[in-house]
Amino acid sequence: MGSTKRRNRIIASLALLSLFALMLGSYETGAAQTPTCNGTITPAATEGPYWKSGSPERTSLLEAGTPGTKLVLTGYVYDKNCKPIANAWLDFWQTDGNGAYDNSGYKMRGHQYTDASGRYHLETVVPGEYPGRTVHIHVKVQSPNGPILTTQLFVPGVPRNNSDGIYNSALLMQVQDTADGKSATFNFVLNVTAPQSQPTPTQTAGSYTFKETGITVSGAFWDRWQGGRSFADSLYINGLPITAVRDEVSPTDGKSYSTQWFERARFESHPQNQPPSDVLLGLLGTTAVQGRQSEAPFKAISNPGGGLQWFSQTGHTLGDNSEGGKAIAAFWTSLGGLAQFGYPLSQPFTEVSKENGKSYLVQYFERQRFEYHPEYKGTRFEVLFGRLGAEQVKK
């Protein structure tokens, strides 16, 4: 009898320990799980007078000399059934830390897309105050299959301006102090049903109009933009269209061709060629490095061996043996290789970004500049492509 009681006590103790371990495991892993959605649709708020279409695609609005306290904002985009929405579009714009908007269409502005889990990540500054308003960040959010939600996010701990009729406590971010600024979270809930899979615009009409810029890409240019890839990869490689189709003189041969510019590419029509050569990509990387051939990274080197792919045509290797160099080589290979990006024009080297004044490992190719971002390791943004089209286009 005593043996049976002891055995029962042992079984009960083991059950309690198992339950405790299960609870502990849930607690420890909870931070990595998708945050809970309460199902309340995010309210809209006025767009205001400062929104501009065609903001750059980027996850950081920080630039050298931008005034303000650093703010890292993260969160998720959900549908009305609390399912995360992948590839949702978010467009942010705000004042700098002094409360001033920039009208160039670039500073303190940027759009991005949620990842496969519906998550977004924005690095910016706490906006400054200006007359009549409570401190806020503007945002537009859109599921791939729904209308645009235009709203504003507010910063807690900042006195509300009593004359601000736009303020809504339901749009308050959750903010915490950090060692280098502040971190914030906010989850958007859209009044839509999440698509079952990432949508890809169809080619039935042979064209697609990009909501971000209002510009249409058609025919052979639309086929070339897609390139047999996913929509997300094509957007990542080429960027948004920034001009309509127009005739331009090619810097390559001095002849006039129908062209269309994108954030990261220039398309040139050559209908006499068979697809995909009926649309040729501009040598934007070559243009970007003009006058720099005497700099050390651009000087040709001998084949170093060691497993590196070396191109005799330009005397440079694809990436190098550093972590960043390997990432650059992997992205070059997986996203189109020689046909998409051309030969390397430099060795990987450290360069200061024109966009935010920070230093990154970069490598130039005939049609693109690759930029290594270790902070985004394991994501699509680990290697970013330069906005050479936006830098070089003549409007």
C-alpha positions in Angstrom: 0.0 0.0 0.0 2.8 2.4 1.0 4.6 1.5 -2.3 1.5 2.5 -4.3 1.2 5.8 -2.5 4.9 6.6 -3.1 4.5 5.7 -6.7 1.5 7.9 -7.1 3.3 10.8 -5.4 6.2 10.4 -7.8 3.9 10.3 -10.8 2.2 13.5 -9.6 5.5 15.2 -9.0 6.7 14.3 -12.5 3.5 15.6 -13.9 3.9 18.9 -12.1 7.5 19.2 -13.3 6.4 18.5 -16.8 3.7 21.2 -16.6 6.2 23.6 -15.1 8.7 22.9 -17.9 6.0 23.4 -20.5 5.0 26.7 -18.9 8.6 27.8 -18.7 9.2 26.8 -22.3 6.2 28.8 -23.4 7.4 31.8 -21.4 10.9 31.7 -22.8 9.9 31.3 -26.4 7.0 33.7 -26.2 9.2 36.7 -27.2 10.0 35.1 -30.5 6.4 34.4 -31.3 4.1 36.6 -33.4 2.5 39.1 -30.9 -1.2 38.6 -30.1 -3.7 40.4 -32.2 -6.8 41.8 -30.5 -8.8 42.0 -33.8 -9.6 45.7 -33.5 -9.3 47.4 -36.9 -6.7 50.2 -36.9 -8.4 53.5 -37.2 -7.7 55.9 -40.1 -6.3 59.4 -39.7 -5.9 62.2 -42.2 -3.1 62.1 -44.7 -2.1 65.8 -44.2 -0.4 68.0 -46.7 3.1 66.4 -46.7 2.8 63.0 -48.3 4.7 62.4 -51.6 4.5 59.4 -53.8 7.6 57.5 -54.8 9.5 57.4 -51.5 12.6 55.2 -51.5 12.4 51.6 -50.4 14.3 51.3 -47.2 13.9 50.3 -43.6 16.0 53.1 -42.1 15.2 56.8 -42.4 18.4 57.7 -40.4 20.9 59.9 -42.2 24.1 61.6 -41.1 23.3 64.8 -39.2 19.6 64.1 -38.9 18.5 65.7 -35.6 16.5 63.7 -33.1 16.5 60.8 -30.7 16.8 57.4 -32.4 13.6 55.4 -32.6 13.3 51.7 -33.7 9.7 50.9 -34.5 8.7 47.2 -35.1 5.4 45.4 -35.4 3.1 43.3 -37.5 0.4 43.8 -40.1 -2.7 41.6 -39.5 -5.9 41.0 -41.4 -9.3 41.3 -39.6 -9.1 37.6 -38.6 -5.7 38.2 -36.9 -3.7 36.4 -39.6 -0.3 38.1 -40.4 -0.1 39.6 -43.9 3.1 39.0 -45.9 4.3 41.5 -48.4 2.1 44.3 -47.0 3.2 47.7 -48.2 4.0 50.4 -45.5 5.0 54.0 -46.4 6.3 56.2 -43.6 6.9 59.9 -43.5 7.5 62.4 -40.7 9.3 65.4 -39.4 12.9 65.4 -38.2 13.7 65.8 -34.5 13.2 69.6 -34.9 9.7 69.3 -36.2 10.5 70.1 -39.9 9.3 68.3 -43.0 11.5 68.0 -46.0 9.9 68.6 -49.4 12.5 66.8 -51.5 10.5 63.6 -51.4 13.4 61.7 -49.8 14.5 62.7 -46.3 12.5 61.2 -43.4 10.5 59.2 -45.9 10.5 55.6 -47.0 8.5 52.5 -47.9 9.0 48.8 -47.2 7.2 45.5 -47.3 6.4 43.0 -44.5 8.3 39.8 -44.4 6.8 36.3 -44.6 5.6 36.5 -41.0 3.9 39.9 -41.6 6.6 41.8 -39.7 8.0 45.3 -40.4 11.0 47.1 -39.0 11.7 50.9 -39.2 14.7 52.9 -37.9 14.0 56.6 -37.6 14.0 59.4 -35.0 11.4 60.7 -32.6 9.6 63.4 -34.6 9.7 66.9 -33.3 6.7 69.1 -32.4 5.3 71.8 -34.5 2.3 74.2 -33.9 -1.1 72.6 -33.6 -0.1 69.0 -33.6 0.9 66.2 -31.1 4.1 64.4 -32.0 3.3 61.8 -34.7 4.5 59.6 -37.6 2.4 59.3 -40.8 1.9 55.9 -42.4 0.0 54.3 -45.2 -0.5 50.5 -45.0 -1.9 48.2 -47.7 -2.4 44.5 -47.9 -1.6 43.1 -51.4 -5.3 42.5 -51.9 -7.0 45.5 -50.2 -7.4 49.3 -50.0 -4.8 51.7 -48.5 -5.2 52.5 -44.8 -3.9 56.1 -44.1 -3.3 56.8 -40.5 -0.9 58.3 -37.9 1.0 56.9 -34.9 1.4 58.9 -31.7 4.3 58.9 -29.2 3.3 58.4 -25.5 4.9 60.5 -22.8 4.7 63.6 -25.0 2.1 66.2 -23.9 -0.9 66.1 -26.1 -1.6 69.4 -27.9 -5.2 70.2 -26.9 -5.9 71.9 -30.2 -5.0 68.6 -32.1 -8.3 67.2 -33.3 -6.5 64.3 -35.1 -5.1 62.7 -32.0 -6.4 59.2 -31.2 -5.3 57.2 -28.2 -5.9 54.0 -30.1 -2.9 55.0 -32.3 -0.4 55.3 -29.5 2.8 53.3 -29.9 4.2 51.3 -27.0 7.6 53.0 -26.3 10.6 52.0 -24.1 13.9 53.7 -23.5 17.0 52.0 -24.8 20.8 52.5 -24.5 20.9 54.5 -27.7 17.4 56.0 -27.9 13.9 54.4 -27.9 12.2 51.3 -29.1 8.5 51.2 -30.0 6.0 48.6 -31.2 2.7 48.9 -33.0 0.6 46.3 -34.8 -1.7 47.3 -37.7 -5.0 45.4 -38.2 -6.5 45.9 -41.7 -10.1 45.3 -42.6 -9.3 42.7 -45.2 -8.7 38.9 -45.4 -5.1 38.0 -45.9 -4.3 36.4 -49.3 -3.5 32.7 -49.1 -0.3 33.2 -51.0 1.9 36.1 -52.1 0.1 37.7 -55.1 1.9 38.1 -58.3 0.4 40.5 -60.8 -0.8 38.6 -63.9 0.3 39.3 -67.4 -3.1 39.0 -68.9 -3.2 42.7 -69.7 0.5 42.9 -70.4 1.0 45.8 -68.0 0.9 46.8 -64.4 0.4 50.2 -62.7 2.4 50.6 -59.5 0.3 52.3 -56.8 3.4 53.8 -55.1 4.2 56.0 -58.1 1.2 55.8 -60.3 3.4 54.8 -63.3 2.5 51.9 -65.6 5.0 49.3 -67.0 3.8 47.6 -70.2 4.7 45.1 -72.9 8.3 43.9 -73.2 9.4 46.2 -70.3 6.8 44.6 -68.0 8.0 41.1 -69.1 11.7 42.1 -68.4 10.8 43.7 -65.1 9.3 40.4 -63.9 12.1 38.3 -65.4 10.5 35.0 -64.3 11.0 35.9 -60.6 8.6 36.5 -57.8 7.1 39.9 -57.6 8.9 40.6 -54.4 12.3 39.7 -55.9 11.7 41.8 -59.0 10.8 44.8 -56.9 13.9 44.2 -54.8 16.1 44.0 -57.9 14.6 46.7 -60.1 12.7 49.0 -57.8 9.7 51.1 -58.7 9.3 52.8 -62.0 10.2 56.5 -61.8 9.6 57.6 -65.4 7.1 56.8 -68.1 8.5 55.3 -71.4 10.4 58.0 -73.3 13.0 58.3 -76.1 16.6 58.9 -74.9 20.1 58.8 -76.3 22.0 55.8 -75.0 25.4 56.6 -73.4 26.6 53.3 -74.8 26.3 53.9 -78.5 24.9 57.4 -78.9 21.7 56.2 -80.5 18.1 57.0 -79.5 16.0 54.2 -77.9 12.7 54.0 -76.0 13.7 53.8 -72.3 12.1 53.6 -68.9 13.8 54.3 -65.6 13.4 52.4 -62.3 14.9 53.1 -58.9 17.7 50.6 -59.6 17.7 50.1 -63.4 17.2 51.6 -66.8 15.4 49.6 -69.5 16.3 50.1 -73.1 14.1 48.8 -76.0 15.7 46.8 -78.8 12.8 45.2 -80.6 15.1 43.9 -83.3 16.4 41.3 -80.8 14.8 38.1 -79.6 13.5 38.1 -75.9 14.9 38.6 -73.4 17.5 40.6 -75.4 14.7 42.9 -76.8 15.1 44.9 -73.5 18.7 45.7 -72.5 19.7 46.9 -69.0 21.6 50.2 -68.7 25.2 50.0 -67.4 24.4 52.2 -64.4 27.3 50.7 -62.3 29.8 51.7 -65.1 28.4 55.2 -65.1 28.6 55.4 -61.3 32.3 54.6 -61.2 33.5 56.9 -63.9 36.6 58.7 -62.9 37.4 56.3 -60.0 39.5 53.8 -61.9 42.7 55.0 -60.3 41.3 54.2 -56.8 42.7 51.0 -55.3 39.5 48.9 -55.2 38.9 49.5 -58.9 42.4 48.5 -60.1 42.5 45.0 -61.7 44.1 42.2 -59.8 45.6 38.8 -60.7 43.6 35.7 -60.1 44.0 35.1 -56.4 42.6 31.5 -56.5 41.4 30.2 -53.2 38.0 29.3 -54.5 37.1 32.8 -55.6 35.5 33.3 -59.0 37.8 35.7 -60.9 36.7 37.4 -64.2 39.5 38.0 -66.6 37.3 40.5 -68.5 37.6 43.1 -65.7 40.3 41.6 -63.4 38.1 41.3 -60.3 36.7 38.6 -58.2 33.0 38.0 -57.3 32.9 39.0 -53.6 35.8 37.9 -51.4 36.4 35.6 -48.4 34.9 37.9 -45.8 31.4 37.3 -44.5 30.1 40.3 -46.5 32.0 39.3 -49.6 30.4 35.8 -49.5 27.0 37.3 -49.0 27.5 39.6 -52.0 28.6 36.6 -54.2 25.6 34.6 -53.0 23.1 37.3 -53.9 24.7 38.0 -57.3 24.5 34.3 -58.1 21.0 33.6 -56.9 19.3 36.8 -58.3 20.5 36.8 -61.9 24.3 36.7 -62.1 26.1 38.0 -65.1 22.9 38.6 -67.2 21.3 40.8 -64.6 24.3 42.6 -62.9 27.2 42.3 -65.3 30.9 41.8 -64.5 32.5 43.1 -61.2 34.2 46.5 -61.6 35.8 46.6 -58.2 36.9 44.5 -55.3 34.7 44.6 -52.2 35.6 47.7 -50.1 34.2 49.9 -47.4 32.4 53.0 -48.7 30.3 55.7 -47.0 26.6 55.5 -48.1 25.1 58.6 -49.7 21.8 57.8 -48.1 22.7 57.8 -44.4 26.4 58.6 -44.0 27.3 55.2 -42.6 30.1 52.9 -43.9 29.3 49.6 -45.6 31.1 46.9 -47.5 30.2 47.4 -51.2 31.1 46.0 -54.6 30.4 47.6 -57.9 29.2 45.7 -61.0 28.5 46.9 -64.5 24.8 47.4 -63.7 24.6 47.7 -59.9 26.2 48.5 -56.6 25.9 45.8 -53.9 25.9 47.0 -50.2 26.3 44.5 -47.3 24.1 45.0 -44.2 25.1 42.5 -41.5 22.3 43.8 -39.3 19.8 42.2 -41.7 21.7 38.9 -41.9 19.4 36.1 -43.1 16.9 38.4 -44.7 16.3 39.8 -48.1 17.9 43.0 -46.9 21.2 41.5 -46.0 22.5 42.8 -49.3 20.9 46.0 -50.6 21.2 47.3 -54.2 22.0 50.9 -54.9 19.3 53.3 -56.1 21.5 54.0 -59.2 18.5 54.7 -61.4 17.2 57.3 -59.0 20.6 58.8 -58.7 21.3 59.1 -62.5 17.9 59.7 -64.1 17.4 63.1 -65.7 13.8 64.3 -65.2 
